[in-house]
Amino acid sequence: RIPDADTADALIAEKVGAGEWARHLNKSDSLFVNASTWGLMLTGRLVRLGEAKDGGTVGSLKRRREADAKAGAAGGSGGGGSGSDTPAR
């Protein structure tokens, strides 16, 4: 099953944020592997910072879905997808 975009983003954020990337740093002779590790460390820290601010990625996703469900029940469009303000083509 392929998840919707919001669920996929939440899953990626959960996995990257939970990673212990620092323990992999400089374990390879490859510059590219070590640069990737730095990138994952930075991304993981940003994800954790965002989770602390908004109550967690999963909490944010649940709030979004609740708002979409309420809008749908009230006859609104419900958003339902990309999270973008740009209309689909």
Backbone torsions as a table, in degrees:
resi	resn	phi	psi	omega
1	ARG	NA	135.0	179.2
2	ILE	-97.6	122.8	-178.7
3	PRO	-75.4	159.6	174.6
4	ASP	-69.2	169.3	-173.5
5	ALA	-59.7	-41.6	-179.2
6	ASP	-64.8	-41.3	179.6
7	THR	-67.5	-41.1	178.0
8	ALA	-62.3	-43.4	178.1
9	ASP	-62.0	-42.1	179.6
10	ALA	-64.9	-40.4	179.4
11	LEU	-64.9	-45.4	179.0
12	ILE	-62.6	-45.2	179.6
13	ALA	-61.0	-39.9	179.1
14	GLU	-62.9	-45.8	-177.4
15	LYS	-70.0	-42.7	-179.4
16	VAL	-69.3	-40.6	-179.2
17	GLY	-67.3	-28.8	-177.7
18	ALA	-87.9	-10.6	-177.3
19	GLY	-66.7	145.6	176.4
20	GLU	-101.7	69.6	-171.2
21	TRP	-68.5	-30.4	-176.8
22	ALA	-60.5	-31.5	-178.8
23	ARG	-72.1	-13.0	177.7
24	HIS	-95.5	-9.3	-175.0
25	LEU	-64.3	133.2	178.7
26	ASN	60.4	25.8	176.2
27	LYS	-90.2	-6.2	-178.9
28	SER	-120.5	153.0	174.6
29	ASP	-79.6	-12.3	-176.4
30	SER	-81.9	126.2	175.3
31	LEU	-60.0	-39.0	-177.0
32	PHE	-68.7	-38.5	177.3
33	VAL	-65.1	-44.3	-179.9
34	ASN	-67.6	-37.5	176.3
35	ALA	-65.0	-39.4	176.9
36	SER	-63.6	-39.3	178.5
37	THR	-62.8	-43.2	176.5
38	TRP	-59.4	-43.8	179.4
39	GLY	-61.4	-42.5	178.2
40	LEU	-67.9	-36.5	176.8
41	MET	-61.7	-47.4	-179.1
42	LEU	-64.0	-45.6	179.6
43	THR	-61.9	-42.9	178.7
44	GLY	-61.0	-40.4	178.5
45	ARG	-66.7	-40.0	178.0
46	LEU	-65.0	-39.2	178.3
47	VAL	-63.7	-45.8	179.9
48	ARG	-64.2	-37.4	177.4
49	LEU	-62.7	-43.7	177.6
50	GLY	-64.0	-38.2	178.1
51	GLU	-64.9	-41.2	179.3
52	ALA	-64.2	-34.9	-177.8
53	LYS	-74.4	-41.7	-174.0
54	ASP	-108.2	10.0	178.2
55	GLY	85.6	12.6	176.3
56	GLY	108.0	152.0	-179.4
57	THR	-63.7	-44.3	-179.1
58	VAL	-65.8	-40.4	177.6
59	GLY	-61.9	-40.5	178.3
60	SER	-64.2	-42.7	179.4
61	LEU	-63.8	-42.8	179.0
62	LYS	-62.2	-42.9	179.2
63	ARG	-62.5	-39.2	179.0
64	ARG	-63.5	-45.0	-179.5
65	ARG	-65.2	-39.1	177.8
66	GLU	-62.4	-42.3	178.5
67	ALA	-64.3	-41.1	178.0
68	ASP	-63.1	-42.3	180.0
69	ALA	-64.7	-41.6	178.5
70	LYS	-64.7	-41.8	178.8
71	ALA	-64.6	-39.3	178.3
72	GLY	-65.7	-39.6	179.3
73	ALA	-67.6	-29.1	-179.8
74	ALA	-87.7	2.2	178.9
75	GLY	93.1	7.4	178.8
76	GLY	-81.1	178.8	-178.0
77	SER	-73.5	-27.1	178.0
78	GLY	79.7	2.1	177.5
79	GLY	69.0	-81.0	168.6
80	GLY	72.6	13.0	-178.0
81	GLY	-165.9	-108.6	-164.0
82	SER	-68.4	-18.9	-176.2
83	GLY	79.8	4.7	-178.5
84	SER	-96.3	149.0	176.0
85	ASP	-83.1	-6.0	-179.3
86	THR	-83.7	127.7	179.9
87	PRO	-65.9	148.0	178.5
88	ALA	-69.5	149.3	179.0
89	ARG	-103.1	NA	NA
